[in-house]
Amino acid sequence: METYTCEMHPDVHIDKPGKCPKCGMELTLSKDMGKTPNTGKKGSGRRCC
């Protein structure tokens, strides 16, 4: 599912393009699609050696 967000208000997530309800800026397609959420653990999860 596509999600659109405001560059100034990343907490705004809307399922269709349009304007931000907080400031009126154009919403952009979220770049976070398909990424796993940050678990708060240190490191990248990659093994060095």
N, C-alpha and C positions, 0 to 999 in steps of 0.2 A: 504494500500500500504506500502510495506517495504521501509525503508529509511536507508541508510548506511552513517556513518559519521566518521570523523577522530578524534581520542582522543586528538590530539594536535591542531586541527582546527575545533572546533564545528560548525563553520559557513558553512562547506562543507557538503552538503546533496546530495547524489547520489542514484538513484533507483536500483542499482545493486552492488554486492560486487566487490572489486578491490582495487586499490591503490589510495591514496590521491594525487590529482594533484599538491598540494603545496609542500609536503615533501616526498611522496612515501611510507608512512606507510600504512599497510593494513587497510582498512575500516572495521568498526564493525557495527553490526546491532544496530540502534539507540534505546536507552532505553526510549526515550520520546514518543514512539508510544502510542496513545490513551490517553495521558494526555491533560488536558485543559491548554491553555496558561496562564501564569502569568499575572494577571491584574494590578499588582503593588499595590494592596490594602494590608494593614497590617493585620496580623492574618491569621489563617489557614482556617477560614470560619466555623469552628466547634463551636458549642455553649457549653459552660462550664456547665451551670446549667439549 
